[in-house]
Amino acid sequence: MLTHLARNADSHTRMIEAVLRGEPVEQYPGGSAQRSGDIEAGSTRDARVLIDDLRASDDAMAAAFARVDDATWARDALRWGEPWPAVDLPFLRWREVALHATDLGVDGVDASIWHPDYVDHELRRQVGALAWRLPAGTAVRLVARDAGWSTFVVPSAGDPVRGVVTVEDTAAELLAWAVGRAPGGTHWPPLEPWRGYP
């Protein structure tokens, strides 16, 4: 996981340096195969080496981000071969670190550690993408009880809605369910796998 986070930082450095040059590039030059290969190649290294690698990659990324002015943030990067707002890159890195911190399996490290600003922004993004991941005919009423809001999500398949399920918890737990980091309550509908979009 630490190698994955380090190579992700390198990829953000690569993307933002390309945006600075006005020549957007793909996140990983060799695509998903290179991404997977780099992660596998680094996964058996000593813990100290892994930590030093991650620190160096993070520092290089932070230095690249620090060189970006407002006009450059307004440009497009590339994501999945499509133009993507460069200004979204810091958030995507924040997501990577937040989610994979919980994936490490360390006791006590779960959705409750996510920063409230991250949870609020990410959950609102994910609500818009839930429609195609719901079971046919099932709508949900999402209630974030600690954030004081609720919303309805109707499946996008065009089937008649046969029932509405209320999914209520803290905003962080709703997000954990939406991004595949928690199973949700016993009556919550299953979701199609999350693919890291939007």
VEXNUBA-786145 format. One record per residue: y, z, x of N, C-alpha, C in turn; residue in one letter; chain; residue number from 1. Coordinates in Angstrom, 3 decimals. Atoms other than C-alpha are relative to their C-alpha. Example, Ala and Ser with C-alpha at 12.3 -4.5 7.8 and 13.67 -1.06 7.14 Angstrom:
n_north_n_up_n_east_ca_north_ca_up_ca_east_c_north_c_up_c_east_residuo_cadena_num
-1.190_0.000_0.890_-4.500_7.800_12.300_1.200_0.000_0.900_A_A_1
-1.190_-0.060_-0.820_-1.060_7.140_13.670_1.090_0.730_-0.770_S_A_2
//
This chain:
n_north_n_up_n_east_ca_north_ca_up_ca_east_c_north_c_up_c_east_residuo_cadena_num
-1.203_0.000_0.824_0.000_0.000_0.000_1.267_0.000_0.868_M_A_1
-1.178_-0.040_-0.872_2.402_0.789_2.864_0.251_-1.363_0.631_L_A_2
-0.176_1.355_-0.527_1.758_-2.631_4.386_0.575_-0.922_-1.067_T_A_3
-0.534_0.802_1.102_2.388_-4.200_0.993_1.504_0.237_-0.155_H_A_4
-1.422_-0.310_0.149_5.747_-2.399_0.732_0.811_-0.544_1.179_L_A_5
-0.704_0.527_-1.169_6.673_-3.410_4.284_0.179_-1.507_-0.097_A_A_6
-0.105_1.461_0.106_5.892_-7.084_3.723_0.902_-0.407_-1.167_R_A_7
-0.928_0.277_1.101_7.746_-6.963_0.397_1.442_0.142_0.479_N_A_8
-1.349_-0.150_-0.565_10.800_-5.657_2.257_0.351_-1.212_0.852_A_A_9
-0.241_1.204_-0.808_10.438_-8.527_4.753_0.327_-1.194_-0.890_D_A_10
-0.230_1.145_0.881_10.289_-10.986_1.863_1.386_0.059_-0.628_S_A_11
-1.349_-0.129_0.537_13.516_-9.602_0.404_1.047_-0.334_1.064_H_A_12
-0.896_0.375_-1.107_15.182_-9.893_3.798_0.048_-1.518_0.122_T_A_13
0.085_1.470_-0.091_13.988_-13.517_3.964_0.792_-0.656_-1.122_R_A_14
-0.691_0.611_1.136_15.299_-14.301_0.469_1.505_0.173_0.094_M_A_15
-1.447_-0.235_0.003_18.697_-12.686_0.919_0.666_-0.715_1.169_I_A_16
-0.563_0.767_-1.111_19.245_-14.281_4.335_0.099_-1.473_-0.364_E_A_17
-0.062_1.386_0.458_18.460_-17.640_2.744_1.158_-0.206_-0.978_A_A_18
-1.129_0.078_0.931_20.964_-16.943_-0.041_1.312_0.017_0.774_V_A_19
-1.211_-0.046_-0.831_23.563_-16.060_2.603_0.276_-1.363_0.638_L_A_20
-0.159_1.341_-0.582_22.932_-19.485_4.188_0.257_-1.063_-1.059_R_A_21
-0.131_0.990_1.067_23.116_-21.180_0.790_-1.210_-0.896_-0.122_G_A_22
1.227_0.789_0.029_19.514_-22.397_1.126_-1.141_0.866_-0.537_E_A_23
1.030_-0.890_0.550_17.276_-20.412_-1.263_-1.410_-0.428_0.394_P_A_24
1.390_0.251_-0.367_13.629_-20.090_-0.215_-0.901_0.870_-0.863_V_A_25
0.982_-0.813_0.705_10.472_-18.798_-1.841_-0.173_1.352_0.698_E_A_26
0.143_-1.352_-0.530_9.749_-15.108_-1.395_-0.993_0.037_1.168_Q_A_27
1.017_0.057_-1.056_6.614_-15.806_0.684_-0.231_-1.471_0.350_Y_A_28
0.091_1.431_-0.323_6.540_-19.111_2.609_-1.380_-0.586_-0.250_P_A_29
1.357_0.489_0.249_2.764_-19.362_2.239_-0.518_0.359_-1.371_G_A_30
0.387_-0.337_1.359_2.748_-18.263_-1.387_-0.843_1.262_-0.091_G_A_31
0.778_-1.214_0.243_0.389_-15.669_-2.804_-1.119_0.175_1.018_S_A_32
1.066_-0.109_-1.001_-2.305_-16.486_-0.241_0.515_0.681_1.259_A_A_33
-0.574_-0.647_-1.181_-0.016_-15.533_2.631_0.293_1.466_-0.284_Q_A_34
-0.316_-1.377_0.381_1.139_-12.425_0.784_-1.251_0.872_0.088_R_A_35
1.244_-0.761_-0.007_-2.443_-11.261_0.273_-0.562_0.150_1.406_S_A_36
0.518_-0.040_-1.362_-3.460_-12.137_3.828_0.753_0.969_0.880_G_A_37
-0.815_-0.917_-0.799_-0.566_-10.243_5.386_-0.293_1.450_-0.353_D_A_38
0.302_-1.370_0.440_-1.340_-7.160_3.298_-1.357_0.435_0.540_I_A_39
1.346_-0.328_-0.481_-5.029_-7.278_4.207_-0.013_0.213_1.504_E_A_40
-0.015_-0.083_-1.460_-4.298_-7.822_7.894_0.574_1.323_0.491_A_A_41
-0.638_-1.233_-0.445_-2.159_-4.714_8.086_-0.587_1.270_-0.572_G_A_42
0.450_-1.164_0.767_-4.184_-2.405_5.882_-0.823_1.000_0.802_S_A_43
0.873_-0.911_-0.756_-6.419_-0.891_8.576_0.709_0.648_1.186_T_A_44
-0.717_-0.567_-1.142_-3.704_0.166_11.007_0.144_1.512_-0.117_R_A_45
-0.232_-1.440_-0.065_-3.015_3.735_12.071_1.180_0.382_-0.900_D_A_46
-1.040_-0.451_0.933_-0.850_5.779_9.656_1.382_-0.017_0.642_A_A_47
-1.309_-0.021_-0.676_1.948_6.195_12.213_0.565_-1.405_0.125_R_A_48
-0.418_1.395_-0.124_2.059_2.437_12.781_0.459_-0.531_-1.358_V_A_49
-0.373_0.436_1.352_2.156_1.810_9.014_1.384_0.523_-0.385_L_A_50
-1.286_-0.608_0.362_5.068_4.217_8.537_1.134_-0.614_0.805_I_A_51
-1.040_0.603_-0.836_7.027_2.810_11.484_0.298_-1.431_-0.448_D_A_52
-0.161_1.374_0.488_6.450_-0.729_10.175_0.837_-0.015_-1.274_D_A_53
-0.746_-0.059_1.257_7.701_0.207_6.715_1.451_0.382_0.243_L_A_54
-1.376_-0.415_-0.289_10.753_1.975_8.127_0.808_-1.142_0.603_R_A_55
-0.707_1.112_-0.632_11.687_-0.998_10.315_0.297_-1.113_-1.006_A_A_56
-0.205_1.044_1.010_11.221_-3.452_7.440_1.085_0.394_-0.995_S_A_57
-1.036_-0.487_0.917_13.330_-1.302_5.114_1.385_-0.065_0.636_D_A_58
-1.294_0.020_-0.700_16.085_-0.994_7.707_0.545_-1.421_0.102_D_A_59
-0.437_1.397_-0.101_16.188_-4.769_8.228_0.463_-0.525_-1.353_A_A_60
-0.395_0.430_1.342_16.334_-5.359_4.473_1.347_0.598_-0.379_M_A_61
-1.277_-0.658_0.329_19.139_-2.810_4.032_1.153_-0.651_0.756_A_A_62
-1.045_0.653_-0.788_21.107_-4.480_6.826_0.346_-1.367_-0.586_A_A_63
-0.251_1.312_0.618_20.685_-7.879_5.174_0.768_0.157_-1.304_A_A_64
-0.715_-0.239_1.252_21.770_-6.537_1.780_1.458_0.381_0.258_F_A_65
-1.354_-0.475_-0.294_24.829_-4.924_3.389_0.942_-1.144_0.376_A_A_66
-0.839_1.145_-0.387_26.065_-8.346_4.566_0.414_-0.856_-1.190_R_A_67
-0.232_0.851_1.168_26.195_-9.749_1.024_1.295_0.405_-0.704_V_A_68
-1.236_-0.275_0.745_29.602_-10.048_-0.651_-0.184_-0.398_-1.460_D_A_69
0.110_0.256_1.444_30.330_-10.450_-4.359_-0.317_-1.462_-0.303_D_A_70
0.223_1.427_0.255_30.404_-14.248_-4.170_-1.455_-0.378_0.276_A_A_71
1.388_0.311_-0.335_26.972_-14.338_-2.542_-0.958_0.589_-1.024_T_A_72
0.851_-0.586_1.042_25.472_-11.956_-5.092_-0.027_-0.869_-1.246_W_A_73
-0.063_0.860_1.185_26.535_-14.481_-7.733_-0.862_-1.257_0.137_A_A_74
0.842_1.180_-0.208_24.281_-17.150_-6.205_-1.419_0.251_-0.522_R_A_75
1.398_-0.101_0.405_20.660_-17.869_-7.067_-0.907_0.096_1.217_D_A_76
1.142_0.012_-0.911_17.572_-16.992_-5.080_-1.089_-0.818_-0.683_A_A_77
1.134_0.647_0.650_14.116_-18.367_-5.905_-1.035_1.058_-0.334_L_A_78
1.111_-0.863_0.383_11.359_-16.591_-7.786_-0.955_-0.853_-0.821_R_A_79
1.001_0.846_0.657_8.144_-18.351_-8.828_0.480_-1.454_-0.098_W_A_80
-0.449_1.384_-0.049_9.785_-21.613_-7.864_1.191_-0.323_-0.868_G_A_81
-1.137_0.213_0.905_12.662_-21.149_-10.292_1.229_0.758_0.512_E_A_82
-1.206_-0.754_-0.374_16.298_-20.151_-9.701_-0.019_1.386_-0.634_P_A_83
-0.004_-1.392_0.470_16.692_-16.387_-10.025_1.237_0.675_0.557_W_A_84
-1.244_-0.590_-0.500_19.917_-14.348_-9.767_-0.231_0.886_1.228_P_A_85
0.126_-0.809_-1.217_20.273_-12.946_-6.261_0.338_1.464_-0.270_A_A_86
-0.413_-1.368_0.298_21.930_-9.883_-7.761_-1.156_0.843_-0.536_V_A_87
1.164_-0.716_0.523_18.530_-8.974_-9.243_-0.946_0.478_1.111_D_A_88
0.932_-0.341_-1.078_16.827_-8.638_-5.845_-0.058_1.494_0.320_L_A_89
0.121_-1.448_-0.262_17.791_-5.001_-5.177_-0.790_0.733_-1.083_P_A_90
0.785_-0.643_1.058_16.390_-4.039_-8.572_-1.484_-0.278_0.173_F_A_91
1.408_0.331_-0.177_13.140_-5.884_-7.887_-0.619_0.823_1.126_L_A_92
0.501_-0.867_-1.080_12.791_-3.942_-4.639_-0.151_1.437_-0.496_R_A_93
0.072_-1.353_0.570_13.530_-0.687_-6.488_-1.280_0.137_-0.827_W_A_94
1.225_0.012_0.805_10.731_-1.579_-8.923_-1.225_0.121_0.895_R_A_95
1.165_0.019_-0.888_8.323_-2.286_-6.090_-0.283_1.391_0.570_E_A_96
0.166_-1.321_-0.611_8.928_1.084_-4.457_-0.379_1.035_-1.061_V_A_97
0.278_-0.990_1.056_8.942_3.080_-7.710_-1.444_-0.106_-0.486_A_A_98
1.343_0.163_0.552_5.725_1.618_-9.077_-1.088_0.288_1.029_L_A_99
1.060_-0.187_-0.988_3.767_1.600_-5.847_-0.037_1.415_0.560_H_A_100
0.059_-1.421_-0.366_4.752_5.165_-5.040_-1.014_0.718_-0.878_A_A_101
0.970_-0.628_0.901_2.723_6.142_-8.091_-1.406_-0.554_0.222_T_A_102
1.313_0.601_-0.240_-0.109_3.782_-7.088_-0.731_0.628_1.185_D_A_103
0.616_-0.586_-1.186_-0.737_5.753_-3.887_-1.021_1.082_-0.353_L_A_104
0.969_-1.000_0.420_-2.661_8.359_-5.883_0.239_1.386_0.562_G_A_105
-0.337_-1.324_-0.523_-0.855_11.362_-4.409_0.164_0.964_-1.168_V_A_106
-0.097_-0.993_1.071_-1.194_14.495_-6.543_1.456_0.303_-0.333_D_A_107
-1.340_-0.327_0.454_1.923_15.112_-8.626_0.990_-1.145_0.041_G_A_108
-0.888_1.160_-0.069_3.374_11.657_-7.993_-0.399_-0.951_-1.127_V_A_109
0.274_0.851_1.153_3.493_9.882_-11.354_1.323_-0.477_-0.578_D_A_110
-1.211_0.565_0.604_5.996_8.323_-13.746_1.137_1.005_-0.109_A_A_111
-1.045_-1.022_0.142_7.860_11.625_-13.992_0.949_0.030_1.194_S_A_112
-0.890_-0.009_-1.170_9.310_11.068_-10.492_0.981_-1.168_-0.013_I_A_113
-0.880_1.167_0.018_10.952_7.751_-11.420_1.410_0.414_-0.392_W_A_114
-1.403_-0.312_0.278_14.739_7.889_-11.414_0.347_-0.428_-1.430_H_A_115
-0.339_0.358_1.386_16.161_7.947_-14.969_0.719_-1.344_-0.129_P_A_116
-0.691_1.291_0.075_18.406_4.951_-14.197_-0.994_-1.152_0.136_D_A_117
1.040_1.029_-0.120_15.385_2.944_-13.057_-0.770_-0.115_-1.307_Y_A_118
0.785_0.012_1.236_13.416_3.957_-16.145_0.772_-0.686_-1.114_V_A_119
-0.797_0.575_1.081_16.249_3.051_-18.509_0.114_-1.515_0.144_D_A_120
-0.188_1.441_-0.209_16.881_-0.362_-16.952_-1.315_-0.756_-0.138_H_A_121
1.285_0.685_0.032_13.238_-1.269_-16.499_-0.606_-0.033_-1.397_E_A_122
0.591_-0.039_1.337_12.128_-0.150_-19.948_0.685_-0.999_-0.924_L_A_123
-0.703_0.964_0.848_14.815_-2.229_-21.624_-0.408_-1.435_0.352_R_A_124
0.502_1.328_-0.392_13.649_-5.261_-19.609_-1.394_-0.239_-0.579_R_A_125
1.392_0.182_0.408_10.024_-4.675_-20.485_-0.167_-0.100_-1.517_Q_A_126
0.080_0.099_1.459_10.640_-4.210_-24.209_0.077_-1.458_-0.438_V_A_127
-0.154_1.404_0.352_11.741_-7.834_-24.343_-1.224_-0.848_0.293_G_A_128
1.190_0.764_-0.374_8.442_-8.956_-22.796_-1.267_0.515_-0.667_A_A_129
1.194_-0.577_0.620_6.086_-6.822_-24.885_-0.595_-0.878_-1.101_L_A_130
0.447_0.724_1.197_5.872_-9.222_-27.825_-1.265_-0.821_0.247_A_A_131
1.164_0.858_-0.255_3.377_-11.612_-26.190_-1.198_0.785_0.518_W_A_132
1.099_-0.809_-0.541_1.249_-8.722_-24.852_-0.669_0.873_-1.062_R_A_133
0.559_-0.814_1.081_0.567_-7.038_-28.208_-1.212_-0.666_-0.643_L_A_134
1.108_0.602_0.768_-2.657_-7.514_-30.190_0.544_-0.786_-1.196_P_A_135
-0.420_0.831_1.131_-2.409_-10.165_-32.903_0.199_0.860_-1.238_A_A_136
-0.265_-0.685_1.260_-0.820_-8.829_-36.063_0.485_1.431_0.118_G_A_137
-0.424_-1.389_-0.180_0.220_-5.490_-34.543_1.423_0.052_0.534_T_A_138
-1.362_-0.270_-0.465_3.872_-4.529_-34.282_0.069_1.453_0.438_A_A_139
-0.170_-1.384_-0.424_5.077_-1.382_-32.574_1.438_0.442_-0.225_V_A_140
-1.302_-0.652_0.006_7.944_0.990_-33.124_0.022_0.911_1.215_R_A_141
-0.116_-0.793_-1.221_8.857_2.309_-29.693_1.061_1.070_-0.188_L_A_142
-0.941_-1.110_0.106_10.521_5.723_-29.650_0.030_0.725_1.338_V_A_143
-0.209_-0.751_-1.240_11.897_7.120_-26.395_0.703_1.294_-0.375_A_A_144
-0.573_-1.200_0.596_12.386_10.661_-27.578_1.004_0.707_0.891_R_A_145
-0.955_-0.670_-0.881_14.209_11.928_-24.483_1.256_-0.840_0.226_D_A_146
-1.152_0.880_-0.189_16.546_8.907_-24.409_0.756_-0.235_-1.300_A_A_147
-0.701_0.092_1.268_17.427_9.008_-28.099_0.102_-1.397_-0.576_G_A_148
-0.045_1.325_0.601_16.570_5.434_-29.060_-1.390_-0.426_-0.449_W_A_149
1.257_0.599_0.440_13.917_3.431_-30.860_0.248_-1.474_-0.282_S_A_150
-0.115_1.424_0.267_13.201_-0.239_-31.401_-1.337_-0.516_-0.511_T_A_151
1.221_0.643_0.478_10.673_-2.514_-33.106_-0.318_-1.209_0.879_F_A_152
0.468_1.189_-0.713_8.607_-5.127_-31.260_-1.066_-0.659_-0.862_V_A_153
0.924_0.760_0.846_6.817_-7.812_-33.276_-0.733_-0.998_0.880_V_A_154
0.735_0.936_-0.858_4.022_-9.892_-31.684_0.511_-1.422_-0.155_P_A_155
-0.610_1.327_-0.020_5.079_-13.380_-30.715_-0.935_-1.117_-0.433_S_A_156
0.977_1.059_0.294_1.904_-15.251_-31.717_0.239_-0.693_-1.336_A_A_157
-0.272_0.619_1.288_3.277_-16.011_-35.172_-0.919_0.464_-1.108_G_A_158
0.884_-0.530_1.040_0.516_-14.137_-37.007_0.778_0.961_-0.896_D_A_159
-0.638_-0.994_0.873_1.558_-12.083_-40.035_-0.232_1.404_0.554_P_A_160
0.124_-1.379_-0.456_2.195_-8.470_-39.131_-0.860_0.769_-0.996_V_A_161
0.926_-0.722_0.863_-0.690_-6.427_-40.510_0.190_1.516_0.088_R_A_162
-0.216_-1.438_-0.139_0.469_-3.036_-39.297_1.020_0.302_1.076_G_A_163
-0.984_-0.460_-0.977_3.091_-1.105_-37.384_-0.495_1.326_0.568_V_A_164
0.422_-1.220_-0.689_2.099_1.524_-34.802_1.209_0.624_0.669_V_A_165
-1.081_-0.702_-0.693_4.599_4.139_-33.649_-0.506_0.483_1.351_T_A_166
0.320_-0.376_-1.381_4.472_4.608_-29.889_1.156_0.869_0.476_V_A_167
-1.084_-0.951_-0.286_6.461_7.720_-29.025_-0.364_0.877_1.187_E_A_168
0.177_-0.868_-1.161_6.852_9.603_-25.745_1.320_0.006_0.763_D_A_169
-1.183_0.104_-0.845_9.343_10.080_-22.934_0.177_-1.456_0.417_T_A_170
-0.256_1.367_-0.445_10.984_6.914_-21.688_-0.877_-0.356_1.198_A_A_171
0.824_0.275_-1.180_9.091_7.222_-18.389_-1.446_-0.282_-0.379_A_A_172
1.381_0.243_0.414_5.720_7.441_-20.142_-0.137_-1.309_-0.759_E_A_173
0.022_1.310_0.659_6.562_4.466_-22.362_0.005_-1.115_1.040_L_A_174
-0.060_1.007_-1.053_7.450_2.516_-19.246_-1.317_-0.074_0.763_L_A_175
1.277_-0.007_-0.719_4.268_3.605_-17.455_-1.054_-0.782_-0.776_A_A_176
0.919_0.759_0.854_2.289_2.223_-20.402_0.322_-1.493_0.060_W_A_177
-0.404_1.412_0.042_4.296_-1.017_-20.454_-0.321_-0.733_1.303_A_A_178
0.253_0.660_-1.283_3.769_-1.693_-16.735_-1.394_0.307_0.540_V_A_179
1.399_-0.165_-0.374_0.089_-0.765_-16.688_-0.293_1.152_0.925_G_A_180
0.236_-1.172_-0.852_0.421_2.594_-14.932_-0.495_1.196_-0.788_R_A_181
0.522_-1.082_0.833_-0.831_4.726_-17.834_-0.646_-0.622_-1.229_A_A_182
0.683_0.579_1.155_-3.225_4.138_-20.729_0.755_0.168_-1.308_P_A_183
-0.708_-0.273_1.246_-0.815_5.515_-23.337_-0.802_0.929_-0.886_G_A_184
0.669_-0.889_0.938_-1.730_7.651_-26.313_-1.246_-0.640_-0.591_G_A_185
1.287_0.491_0.517_-5.081_7.336_-28.029_0.156_-1.051_-1.088_T_A_186
-0.193_0.969_1.092_-3.631_5.362_-30.951_0.900_-1.160_0.397_H_A_187
-0.885_1.077_-0.434_-1.367_3.120_-28.872_-0.790_-1.298_0.149_W_A_188
0.742_1.261_-0.109_-2.320_-0.563_-29.017_-0.178_-0.406_1.467_P_A_189
0.183_0.508_-1.369_-3.810_-2.100_-25.860_0.929_-1.186_0.231_P_A_190
-0.882_1.102_-0.355_-1.590_-4.553_-24.046_-0.726_-0.979_0.912_L_A_191
0.446_0.952_-1.006_-2.388_-7.749_-22.225_0.528_0.457_1.367_E_A_192
-0.422_-0.492_-1.313_-2.132_-7.132_-18.455_1.437_-0.366_0.333_P_A_193
-1.382_0.219_-0.453_1.351_-6.800_-16.999_-0.020_-0.816_1.271_W_A_194
-0.011_0.892_-1.155_2.189_-9.523_-14.486_1.264_0.126_0.835_R_A_195
-1.202_-0.170_-0.812_5.404_-8.151_-13.016_1.188_-0.806_-0.480_G_A_196
-1.102_0.801_0.561_7.676_-10.122_-15.314_0.529_0.725_-1.231_Y_A_197
-1.048_0.743_-0.653_10.540_-10.113_-16.142_0.541_0.712_1.240_P_A_198
//
